[in-house]
Amino acid sequence: MDHSEQLLREHLTLSRRYFLKAGVGLGTAGLAGLNTLKLLASGTLSDEAFAKALSELSYLTNPEDFGTVERGDPLPYKHSKEKRLEIGLERDTWQLEVVADPESNSKLDNPLSKEFGTALTWDALMELAKTRAVRYMKIMTCLNVGEPLGMGLWEGVPLRDVIWLAKPVENVRRVYYYGYHNDDPNQLFQSSLPIGRVLEDPPGAMPILLCYKLNGKWLSGKRGGPARIIVPDAYGFKSIKWLQRVVLTNRFNANDTYERGNNDIDSRMKSFARFIHYPKSIKAGEPIPLTGLAQVGMSGL
């Protein structure tokens, strides 16, 4: 009996013993894998213990091994260190603006603006993270790529906590957000979400993140650092890299770069499920045993 036939038999006669041994796909020692996840979610681990716990989760993709879909000429993170400091693509100089759309009647009482010296700095973000940091698993996928790009443990502050700092008052229907792309309108990559999705999470959903870590390490420039958006239930184009500007608007329409390409920009991410084992022949009237791996984007800790 070869390995695939053995797994199929185990699928057909799934026992409690096998279930615990398999750990529901959470690691080599099922219950240990569950305990690892609980520890990661607890927020009580030291940096060293956190890194060790992460190393036990074999299904996390090494950040360097993620598939990459990127825009920019040159790519923003490939600028010299001096240039990255100048344009705010290093933690020492990064700032985030949260302002009202000048083309709508949205009103904020405390816009976070570089012009007024009130933009969110890295130090301010880290201060907020002391009490508001969130971690969750998300598999990154592209709308137009048929395979997942990688699974990561993403960490950040809910975007709503930053928006509340800007004290929105009225006439806000949508959140537009932008990453750095060489100050060239033709390279600009942008996306948007309804304000309701940003301020409140549907039952069972994770928050929209202003993200700064992946698998316990600071986001590299290649992965969108210093900070990026992570939208847990959406394709990758919603998770804008190199985030620098958020605009609150009363306009009803999306502004996503991908809407110009006849894409469904507000569709929730579909499952990237794969069948691992299935019978080679099937008799009419009998159930079909299938063993699969479901890879979706909304798995929280």
C-alpha positions in Angstrom: 0.0 0.0 0.0 1.6 3.3 -1.1 1.5 6.5 1.0 -1.5 8.1 -0.9 -3.6 4.9 -0.4 -2.7 4.9 3.3 -3.8 8.6 3.6 -7.1 7.8 1.8 -7.8 4.9 4.1 -7.1 7.2 7.1 -9.5 9.8 5.5 -12.2 7.1 5.2 -11.8 5.9 8.7 -10.8 9.1 10.5 -10.4 8.3 14.2 -9.9 10.6 17.2 -6.4 9.3 17.5 -5.5 10.2 13.9 -7.3 13.6 14.3 -5.2 14.5 17.3 -2.0 13.2 15.7 -2.6 15.2 12.5 -3.4 18.3 14.6 -5.9 19.5 12.1 -3.0 20.7 10.0 -1.7 23.0 12.6 1.8 21.4 13.0 3.7 18.2 13.5 2.3 17.8 17.0 -1.3 18.8 16.8 -2.0 19.9 20.3 1.4 21.5 20.5 0.4 23.4 17.4 -2.8 24.6 19.0 -0.9 25.7 22.1 1.6 27.6 19.9 -1.2 29.5 18.3 -2.7 30.3 21.7 0.7 31.6 22.9 1.2 33.8 19.9 -2.3 35.3 20.3 -1.7 35.9 24.0 0.7 38.8 23.6 2.6 37.7 26.6 5.7 36.1 25.0 9.1 37.8 25.0 10.6 38.6 21.6 12.9 35.5 21.8 10.0 33.2 22.8 7.8 34.7 20.1 10.4 34.0 17.4 10.8 30.4 18.7 7.0 29.8 18.7 6.8 31.2 15.1 9.5 28.8 14.0 7.3 25.9 15.0 4.6 26.8 12.6 5.8 25.2 9.4 3.0 26.5 7.2 4.2 30.1 7.5 6.0 31.4 4.4 9.4 32.9 4.9 9.0 36.6 3.9 11.8 36.2 1.4 9.9 33.3 -0.3 6.6 35.2 -0.8 5.5 35.5 -4.4 5.6 39.2 -5.3 3.4 41.4 -7.4 4.8 44.9 -7.4 4.7 48.2 -9.2 7.1 51.1 -9.6 10.0 52.1 -11.8 12.3 52.1 -10.0 10.7 50.0 -7.3 10.5 52.2 -4.2 12.4 50.0 -1.9 15.3 49.8 -4.4 16.1 53.5 -4.0 19.3 54.3 -2.1 19.1 54.5 1.7 19.5 58.3 1.4 16.6 58.6 -1.0 14.4 56.3 1.1 15.0 58.5 4.2 14.1 61.5 2.1 10.8 60.1 0.9 9.8 58.5 4.1 10.4 54.8 3.3 12.5 54.2 6.4 11.1 54.0 9.9 13.1 57.0 11.0 11.3 59.3 8.6 8.0 57.5 7.8 4.8 59.6 8.3 1.2 58.9 7.5 -1.3 61.6 6.6 -5.1 61.2 7.3 -6.9 64.1 5.7 -10.2 65.0 4.2 -10.8 64.8 0.4 -10.6 68.4 -0.8 -13.0 67.5 -3.6 -15.8 66.4 -1.2 -17.5 67.9 1.8 -15.9 65.5 4.4 -15.0 67.1 7.6 -12.2 66.2 10.1 -11.5 68.1 13.4 -7.9 67.0 13.6 -6.4 66.1 10.2 -3.1 64.3 10.4 -1.1 66.4 8.0 2.5 67.0 7.1 1.6 70.6 6.3 0.4 71.2 9.8 3.1 69.0 11.5 0.4 66.6 12.8 1.1 63.6 10.5 1.4 60.2 12.3 5.1 59.4 13.0 6.6 56.0 13.5 7.1 56.8 17.2 3.4 57.7 17.6 2.5 54.5 15.8 4.6 52.4 18.1 3.1 54.1 21.1 -0.4 53.2 19.8 0.8 49.7 19.2 1.5 49.2 22.9 -2.2 48.9 23.6 -3.8 48.3 20.2 -1.6 45.9 18.3 -3.3 43.0 16.6 -1.9 39.8 14.9 -3.7 37.4 12.6 -2.9 35.0 9.8 -3.6 35.9 6.2 -2.8 34.2 3.0 -1.7 36.8 0.3 -3.2 36.3 -3.1 -3.5 38.3 -6.3 -6.7 38.8 -8.2 -5.1 37.7 -11.4 -2.7 35.0 -10.2 -3.9 31.4 -9.8 -1.7 30.4 -6.9 -1.4 31.9 -3.4 1.7 34.1 -2.8 2.3 33.1 0.8 0.9 32.7 4.3 2.0 35.1 7.0 1.3 36.3 10.5 0.7 40.0 10.1 0.9 42.5 12.9 -0.3 46.1 13.1 -2.7 48.5 14.5 -6.3 48.6 13.3 -6.6 51.4 10.8 -9.7 52.6 12.5 -7.7 53.6 15.6 -5.6 55.9 13.4 -8.6 57.3 11.6 -10.2 58.2 15.0 -7.1 60.2 15.8 -8.1 62.5 12.9 -11.5 63.0 14.5 -13.9 62.6 11.5 -17.0 64.6 12.0 -19.4 64.1 9.1 -19.8 63.2 5.4 -17.4 60.3 5.2 -18.5 57.3 3.1 -15.3 55.9 1.8 -11.6 55.6 2.7 -9.1 56.1 -0.1 -5.5 55.2 0.6 -2.2 55.5 -1.3 1.3 54.1 -1.3 4.5 55.8 -2.5 5.2 55.4 -6.2 7.9 57.9 -7.2 5.6 60.9 -7.2 4.6 59.8 -10.7 0.8 59.8 -11.3 1.2 57.1 -13.9 2.8 54.8 -11.3 0.4 55.5 -8.5 -1.2 52.5 -6.9 -4.3 53.2 -4.9 -7.2 51.4 -3.3 -10.3 52.1 -1.2 -12.8 50.6 1.3 -16.3 51.6 2.6 -15.9 53.5 5.8 -18.1 51.0 7.5 -15.7 48.1 6.8 -12.8 50.1 8.3 -14.6 51.3 11.5 -16.5 48.1 12.3 -15.6 44.4 11.6 -18.3 42.0 10.4 -19.0 39.0 12.8 -15.9 36.8 12.8 -13.8 39.1 10.7 -10.4 40.6 11.5 -9.8 44.4 11.4 -8.2 46.3 8.5 -4.6 46.7 9.7 -2.0 49.4 9.4 0.6 46.7 9.3 4.3 46.9 10.3 5.4 43.3 11.0 5.3 40.0 9.2 6.1 36.7 11.0 7.3 38.7 14.0 9.8 40.9 12.0 9.6 44.4 10.7 8.3 44.6 7.2 11.0 44.8 4.7 10.8 47.3 1.8 10.0 44.4 -0.6 7.1 43.4 1.6 5.7 46.9 1.7 7.5 48.4 4.7 7.8 50.5 6.8 4.0 50.2 6.8 1.3 48.9 4.6 -2.4 48.1 4.6 -3.6 44.6 5.2 -7.2 43.7 4.3 -7.8 40.2 5.6 -10.8 39.3 3.5 -9.6 40.7 0.2 -7.1 40.1 -2.6 -3.7 41.6 -2.4 -4.4 44.7 -4.4 -6.4 46.0 -1.4 -3.4 45.7 0.8 -1.4 48.7 -0.5 2.3 48.7 0.1 4.5 51.7 1.3 1.4 53.4 2.8 1.8 57.2 3.2 -1.6 58.8 2.7 -5.3 58.1 3.7 -8.0 60.3 2.4 -11.6 60.3 3.9 -14.2 61.2 1.3 -17.9 61.5 0.8 -17.7 60.1 -2.7 -19.5 56.9 -3.1 -17.3 55.4 -5.8 -14.1 53.3 -5.4 -10.9 54.7 -6.8 -9.0 51.4 -6.9 -6.3 51.1 -9.6 -7.7 47.7 -10.6 -11.3 49.1 -11.3 -9.9 50.4 -14.6 -9.2 46.9 -15.7 -12.8 45.6 -15.6 -12.1 43.8 -12.3 -14.6 43.1 -9.5 -12.8 45.2 -6.9 -15.1 44.7 -4.0 -15.5 40.9 -4.1 -14.4 39.1 -1.0 -11.4 36.8 -1.6 -12.4 33.3 -2.7 -11.0 30.2 -1.3 -7.8 28.8 -2.8 -8.8 25.3 -1.7 -6.9 22.3 -3.2 -7.8 18.6 -3.3 -5.0 16.5 -1.9 -6.5 13.1 -2.3 -9.5 11.8 -4.2 -10.6 8.3 -5.4 -9.4 7.2 -8.8 -12.7 5.6 -9.6 -16.2 6.3 -8.2 -19.3 4.1 -8.2 -22.7 5.7 -8.8 -24.7 6.3 -5.7 -21.7 6.2 -3.3 -20.3 9.2 -1.4 -17.0 10.6 -2.7 -14.3 11.0 0.0 -12.1 14.1 -0.6 -9.2 15.3 1.4 -8.4 19.0 0.8 -6.5 21.9 2.1 -8.5 25.1 2.3 -6.4 28.3 2.1 -8.4 31.4 2.8 -7.6 34.8 4.0 -9.7 35.3 7.2 -8.2 32.9 9.6 -7.6 34.6 12.9 -5.7 33.5 16.0 
